């Protein structure tokens, strides 16, 4: 597997890990008191607030960013673009997503939006390589 393909895997796992932070933080709290509810996880997520709600929102955005990024990597590879360039853009995308998540969790909206635009630009750059 190429570095870019490993980055695709990382991008697919990141949303799970992001909301996992919220789940783990409440794992020891009883369900009745707001602890993680594996019987009704969607209802539980809807009741989150603060950084935990932002972790859930970052998870959703992570899933939303996936199709364009995956398409960009695949199109660039199938199109015969230079693998080193594809790998670099893919790693930059992963870094952008990590920074985006950190900005989201720390409630830095403007910074988060700027980083989101960088991630979008990286996905588009991958598509342009094709």
Long-range contacts (C-beta under 8 A, 24 or more apart in sequence): 2-77, 2-83, 2-86, 2-87, 3-87, 3-90, 3-91, 4-73, 4-76, 4-77, 4-83, 4-86, 4-87, 4-89, 4-90, 5-73, 7-73, 7-87, 7-90, 7-91, 7-93, 7-94, 8-69, 8-70, 8-73, 8-90, 10-94, 11-62, 11-65, 11-66, 11-69, 11-70, 11-93, 11-94, 11-97, 12-66, 14-62, 14-94, 14-97, 14-98, 14-101, 15-58, 15-59, 15-60, 15-62, 15-63, 15-66, 16-59, 18-55, 18-58, 18-59, 18-62, 18-101, 19-45, 19-55, 19-56, 19-58, 19-59, 21-52, 21-55, 21-105, 22-48, 22-51, 22-52, 22-55, 22-56, 25-52, 26-52, 51-105, 51-106, 51-107, 54-104, 54-105, 54-107, 55-104, 55-105, 57-104, 58-100, 58-101, 58-104, 58-105, 61-100, 61-104, 61-116, 62-97, 62-101, 65-97, 65-119, 65-120, 65-123, 68-120, 68-123, 68-124, 68-127, 69-93, 69-119, 69-122, 69-123, 69-126, 71-123, 71-127, 72-122, 72-123, 72-124, 72-125, 72-126, 72-127, 72-129, 73-126, 75-126, 75-127, 75-129, 75-130, 76-126, 76-127, 76-129, 76-130, 78-130, 79-129, 79-130, 81-129, 81-130, 82-129, 85-129, 86-126, 86-129, 89-122, 89-125, 89-126, 89-129, 90-126, 92-122, 93-119, 93-122, 93-123, 93-126, 96-122
